[in-house]
């Protein structure tokens, strides 16, 4: 019974209504069975706050933005910052988790502030043909950026279930296609994207935890397979081995390497560089790119630790360091 003598009324899912599935209980979404639990209690959060390492980041890091070509016949990836990348493949332009705002926060005056300017100015973007949006956390789903992109480009947004409701609430005219894990979308002749599982969670506030689905993407274009993980933990590794079986070896894997300390709190939801290397191996990826680091201070590691640990981990395993690079804003990599 509640304090007022009545049973508490369960919160209604404000974003999605659909059939029960192995990863949706009719109210909240779930990670695949057998994977570590990502929910954290208030006590866990307070423990993190009390024991957090006092690591300072610079207030800003110089970035010289680049101006991409309008179209690219091959495969070129440019880092905007954090999980925002421009993928140019076979004449098609795709943005992932676009965030151009100064803060990853619901508030304009508080919350994690970016220390690196976007690697491409909004005015310098080429025509955008599609946006891949992995989940609803503020460092991935930024309404101000999506509103600007819709006004300029009107590109379709592909996203897991429930995130379409959030976007339409703020941008009624947005072109949004939402789907479940393993739903497939053809975004151009010869170019398709599949939403795939990730080990994470979602919320925009204190009362909507796991009411929208999270995920990554497998993008196939011109016989190339590109994996964008969004946010994910490693867990048992089963989801990555399954992706290899379903889709085949990956040409380029875009993998998160930051926001991982302390591990007791973050491991279930965020990979560290060693986890990311293992994902690359599980996918049999020819090349990988480290994302989700060095732009917003979200956790306790130093700003450059992800890149340093990634290079050290590759050397320790006897792998060629150049096959898995940590990208910085405005850097561009051309893939053969």
C-alpha positions as CSV (number, residue, x, y, z in Angstrom):
1,X,0.0,0.0,0.0
2,X,1.1,3.6,-0.6
3,X,1.5,6.2,2.1
4,X,-2.0,7.4,1.2
5,X,-3.6,4.0,1.8
6,X,-4.1,3.1,-1.9
7,X,-2.1,0.9,-4.2
8,X,0.2,2.9,-6.4
9,X,-1.0,3.0,-10.0
10,X,1.7,1.6,-12.4
11,X,3.1,4.2,-14.7
12,X,1.7,4.1,-18.3
13,X,4.3,3.8,-21.0
14,X,4.1,7.2,-22.6
15,X,6.0,6.4,-25.8
16,X,5.0,3.0,-27.0
17,X,2.1,0.5,-26.9
18,X,2.6,-2.9,-28.6
19,X,2.6,-6.6,-28.1
20,X,4.7,-8.4,-25.4
21,X,7.9,-9.8,-26.7
22,X,11.1,-11.4,-25.2
23,X,12.4,-7.8,-24.7
24,X,9.1,-5.9,-24.0
25,X,7.0,-6.9,-21.0
26,X,4.0,-4.7,-22.0
27,X,5.3,-1.7,-20.0
28,X,9.1,-1.5,-20.2
29,X,11.8,-2.8,-22.6
30,X,14.4,-5.3,-21.5
31,X,17.9,-6.3,-22.5
32,X,18.2,-9.9,-23.9
33,X,17.8,-12.6,-21.4
34,X,20.9,-13.7,-19.6
35,X,22.7,-10.3,-19.8
36,X,23.7,-8.2,-16.9
37,X,21.1,-5.8,-15.3
38,X,21.6,-2.1,-16.2
39,X,19.1,-0.6,-13.7
40,X,20.8,1.3,-10.9
41,X,19.4,2.3,-7.5
42,X,19.6,5.7,-5.9
43,X,22.0,4.1,-3.4
44,X,24.2,3.0,-6.3
45,X,24.2,6.6,-7.7
46,X,25.1,8.0,-4.3
47,X,27.9,5.5,-3.9
48,X,29.3,6.6,-7.2
49,X,28.9,10.3,-6.2
50,X,30.8,9.7,-2.9
51,X,33.6,7.7,-4.4
52,X,34.0,9.3,-7.8
53,X,37.6,10.1,-8.9
54,X,38.3,13.8,-9.1
55,X,39.4,13.8,-12.7
56,X,39.5,17.2,-14.5
57,X,38.9,17.6,-18.2
58,X,40.0,20.7,-20.2
59,X,37.3,23.3,-20.6
60,X,37.8,23.2,-24.4
61,X,40.0,21.5,-27.0
62,X,40.8,23.2,-30.3
63,X,39.0,21.8,-33.3
64,X,39.4,22.9,-36.9
65,X,36.1,21.9,-38.6
66,X,36.2,20.3,-42.1
67,X,34.0,20.8,-45.1
68,X,33.0,17.4,-46.5
69,X,32.5,16.8,-50.2
70,X,28.9,16.7,-51.3
71,X,29.0,13.1,-52.3
72,X,31.6,10.3,-52.1
73,X,31.6,7.2,-54.3
74,X,33.5,5.0,-51.9
75,X,33.3,4.9,-48.0
76,X,34.4,7.9,-46.0
77,X,33.6,8.6,-42.3
78,X,34.0,11.9,-40.6
79,X,33.8,12.4,-36.8
80,X,31.6,15.2,-35.7
81,X,32.0,14.4,-32.0
82,X,30.9,11.8,-29.4
83,X,28.6,9.4,-31.3
84,X,27.8,11.9,-34.1
85,X,29.4,10.8,-37.4
86,X,28.9,11.5,-41.0
87,X,29.0,8.3,-43.0
88,X,29.4,8.8,-46.8
89,X,29.0,5.7,-48.8
90,X,28.2,5.1,-52.5
91,X,27.0,8.6,-52.9
92,X,24.7,8.5,-49.9
93,X,25.1,10.6,-46.7
94,X,24.1,9.4,-43.2
95,X,24.3,11.0,-39.8
96,X,24.5,9.0,-36.6
97,X,23.1,10.2,-33.2
98,X,23.5,13.9,-34.2
99,X,24.3,16.3,-31.4
100,X,25.4,19.9,-32.2
101,X,24.2,21.4,-29.0
102,X,26.6,22.8,-26.3
103,X,25.2,20.5,-23.6
104,X,24.0,16.9,-23.5
105,X,21.2,17.8,-21.1
106,X,17.5,18.8,-20.9
107,X,18.7,22.1,-19.6
108,X,20.5,24.8,-21.5
109,X,22.4,26.0,-18.4
110,X,23.5,22.7,-16.8
111,X,24.6,19.2,-17.6
112,X,27.6,17.9,-19.5
113,X,29.1,20.6,-21.7
114,X,31.0,19.7,-24.8
115,X,34.7,20.4,-24.8
116,X,35.2,19.9,-28.5
117,X,33.3,21.9,-31.1
118,X,31.6,19.9,-33.8
119,X,34.0,18.6,-36.4
120,X,31.6,19.8,-39.1
121,X,29.7,23.0,-38.9
122,X,26.0,22.6,-39.4
123,X,26.1,25.0,-42.3
124,X,28.8,22.9,-44.0
125,X,27.0,19.6,-43.9
126,X,26.4,18.0,-47.3
127,X,22.8,16.9,-48.2
128,X,21.8,14.4,-45.5
129,X,19.8,11.4,-46.8
130,X,19.1,9.6,-43.5
131,X,19.7,9.9,-39.7
132,X,20.3,6.8,-37.5
133,X,19.3,7.5,-33.9
134,X,20.1,4.7,-31.4
135,X,18.3,5.7,-28.2
136,X,16.9,8.6,-26.3
137,X,19.6,9.7,-23.9
138,X,20.5,13.4,-24.3
139,X,24.0,12.7,-25.6
140,X,22.4,10.8,-28.5
141,X,18.9,12.3,-29.1
142,X,19.1,16.1,-29.2
143,X,15.9,17.8,-30.1
144,X,17.5,21.1,-31.1
145,X,19.8,19.4,-33.5
146,X,17.1,17.2,-35.0
147,X,14.8,20.2,-35.5
148,X,17.6,22.1,-37.3
149,X,18.4,19.0,-39.5
150,X,14.7,18.5,-40.4
151,X,14.4,22.1,-41.4
152,X,17.5,22.0,-43.6
153,X,17.4,18.4,-45.0
154,X,14.1,16.7,-44.1
155,X,15.9,13.4,-44.0
156,X,14.1,10.3,-42.5
157,X,15.1,9.4,-39.0
158,X,15.4,5.6,-38.3
159,X,15.2,4.7,-34.7
160,X,14.1,1.9,-32.3
161,X,10.5,1.7,-31.0
162,X,9.1,4.6,-28.9
163,X,11.7,7.2,-29.9
164,X,9.4,8.3,-32.7
165,X,6.9,9.5,-30.1
166,X,9.5,11.7,-28.4
167,X,10.6,13.2,-31.7
168,X,7.1,13.9,-32.9
169,X,6.1,15.5,-29.6
170,X,8.7,18.2,-30.4
171,X,8.9,18.1,-34.2
172,X,5.5,17.1,-35.5
173,X,6.5,17.1,-39.1
174,X,9.6,15.0,-38.7
175,X,9.9,11.9,-41.0
176,X,10.5,9.1,-38.5
177,X,10.6,5.4,-39.1
178,X,10.7,3.3,-35.9
179,X,11.2,-0.4,-35.6
180,X,12.1,-3.3,-33.4
181,X,15.3,-5.2,-33.2
182,X,16.1,-6.8,-36.6
183,X,13.5,-4.7,-38.5
184,X,14.9,-3.8,-41.9
185,X,14.5,-0.5,-43.8
186,X,15.5,0.2,-47.3
187,X,16.7,3.8,-47.4
188,X,17.9,3.9,-51.0
189,X,18.3,1.5,-53.8
190,X,21.1,-0.8,-52.7
191,X,21.3,0.7,-49.2
192,X,19.5,-0.9,-46.3
193,X,19.7,-0.6,-42.5
194,X,18.7,-3.1,-39.8
195,X,18.1,-2.1,-36.2
196,X,20.0,-4.5,-34.0
197,X,20.2,-5.2,-30.2
198,X,22.4,-3.3,-27.8
199,X,22.9,-3.8,-24.0
200,X,21.8,-0.5,-22.6
201,X,18.7,1.4,-21.3
202,X,16.7,4.5,-22.0
203,X,15.1,7.6,-20.3
204,X,14.6,11.3,-20.8
205,X,13.6,11.9,-17.1
206,X,13.0,10.1,-13.8
207,X,9.7,8.5,-14.7
208,X,10.2,6.9,-18.1
209,X,13.1,4.5,-17.7
210,X,13.2,1.8,-20.4
211,X,9.9,3.0,-22.0
212,X,11.6,3.4,-25.4
213,X,13.8,0.9,-27.0
214,X,17.6,1.2,-27.6
215,X,19.7,-0.4,-30.3
216,X,22.5,-0.2,-32.8
217,X,22.4,-0.5,-36.6
218,X,23.8,-2.7,-39.4
219,X,24.1,-0.6,-42.6
220,X,24.7,-2.4,-45.9
221,X,25.5,-0.3,-48.9
222,X,27.4,-1.2,-52.1
223,X,28.4,-4.6,-50.7
224,X,29.9,-3.0,-47.6
225,X,28.7,-3.8,-44.1
226,X,29.0,-1.0,-41.5
227,X,28.0,-1.5,-37.8
228,X,27.1,1.4,-35.6
229,X,26.8,0.2,-32.0
230,X,25.3,3.4,-30.4
231,X,25.6,2.8,-26.7
232,X,26.2,-0.7,-25.4
233,X,27.8,-2.9,-22.8
234,X,29.6,-6.1,-23.7
235,X,27.8,-8.5,-21.3
236,X,28.3,-12.1,-22.3
237,X,29.2,-11.1,-25.9
238,X,26.4,-13.2,-27.2
239,X,24.7,-10.4,-29.1
240,X,27.8,-9.6,-31.0
241,X,28.6,-13.2,-31.9
242,X,25.0,-13.5,-33.1
243,X,25.3,-10.4,-35.3
244,X,28.3,-12.0,-37.0
245,X,26.3,-15.1,-37.7
246,X,23.3,-13.2,-39.0
247,X,25.0,-10.6,-41.1
248,X,28.5,-11.9,-41.9
249,X,31.9,-10.2,-41.2
250,X,31.7,-6.5,-40.8
251,X,33.8,-4.1,-42.9
252,X,33.8,-1.2,-40.5
253,X,32.6,-1.2,-36.9
254,X,31.9,2.1,-35.1
255,X,32.3,1.2,-31.4
256,X,32.0,3.2,-28.2
257,X,35.2,3.3,-26.1
258,X,34.5,6.0,-23.5
259,X,32.2,6.7,-20.5
260,X,33.3,3.5,-18.7
261,X,34.5,4.4,-15.2
262,X,33.8,3.2,-12.6
263,X,33.4,-0.3,-14.0
264,X,31.2,-1.6,-11.1
265,X,28.6,1.0,-12.2
266,X,29.2,1.2,-16.0
267,X,30.2,-2.2,-17.3
268,X,26.7,-3.4,-18.0
269,X,25.8,-0.4,-20.1
270,X,29.1,1.0,-21.6
271,X,32.0,-0.8,-23.1
272,X,35.6,0.1,-22.3
273,X,38.4,-0.1,-24.9
274,X,39.1,-3.7,-24.1
275,X,35.5,-4.7,-24.5
276,X,35.4,-2.8,-27.8
277,X,38.4,-4.7,-29.1
278,X,36.6,-7.9,-28.2
279,X,33.5,-6.8,-30.1
280,X,35.7,-6.1,-33.2
281,X,37.0,-9.6,-33.0
282,X,33.6,-11.1,-32.4
283,X,32.3,-9.4,-35.5
284,X,35.4,-10.3,-37.5
285,X,35.5,-6.6,-38.4
286,X,38.2,-5.6,-41.0
287,X,38.5,-2.2,-39.3
288,X,37.0,-0.4,-36.3
289,X,36.6,3.2,-35.2
290,X,36.5,4.4,-31.6
291,X,33.6,6.7,-30.8
292,X,31.8,8.1,-27.7
293,X,34.8,9.6,-26.0
294,X,36.5,13.0,-25.5
295,X,33.6,15.3,-26.2
296,X,31.3,15.2,-23.1
297,X,32.6,14.3,-19.6
298,X,30.0,11.7,-18.6
299,X,32.0,9.5,-16.2
300,X,35.3,9.3,-14.3
301,X,38.1,8.5,-16.8
302,X,40.5,11.2,-18.0
303,X,39.7,12.7,-21.4
304,X,42.4,10.9,-23.4
305,X,42.4,7.6,-21.5
306,X,40.1,5.8,-23.9
307,X,42.4,6.4,-26.9
308,X,45.5,5.5,-24.9
309,X,43.9,2.3,-23.5
310,X,42.7,1.4,-27.0
311,X,46.2,1.6,-28.5
312,X,47.7,-0.3,-25.6
313,X,45.0,-3.0,-25.8
314,X,45.6,-3.5,-29.5
315,X,49.4,-3.9,-28.9
316,X,48.9,-6.3,-26.0
317,X,46.8,-8.6,-28.2
318,X,49.3,-8.4,-31.0
319,X,46.8,-6.6,-33.3
320,X,47.7,-3.9,-35.8
321,X,46.9,-0.6,-34.0
322,X,45.9,1.1,-37.3
323,X,42.9,-1.2,-37.7
324,X,41.1,0.3,-34.7
325,X,41.6,4.0,-34.3
326,X,40.0,6.4,-31.8
327,X,38.6,9.2,-34.0
328,X,38.7,12.9,-32.9
329,X,36.4,15.6,-34.1
330,X,37.0,16.7,-37.7
331,X,39.1,13.6,-38.5
332,X,38.2,11.7,-41.6
333,X,39.0,8.1,-42.6
334,X,38.7,6.8,-46.1
335,X,38.1,3.0,-46.4
336,X,39.1,1.0,-49.4
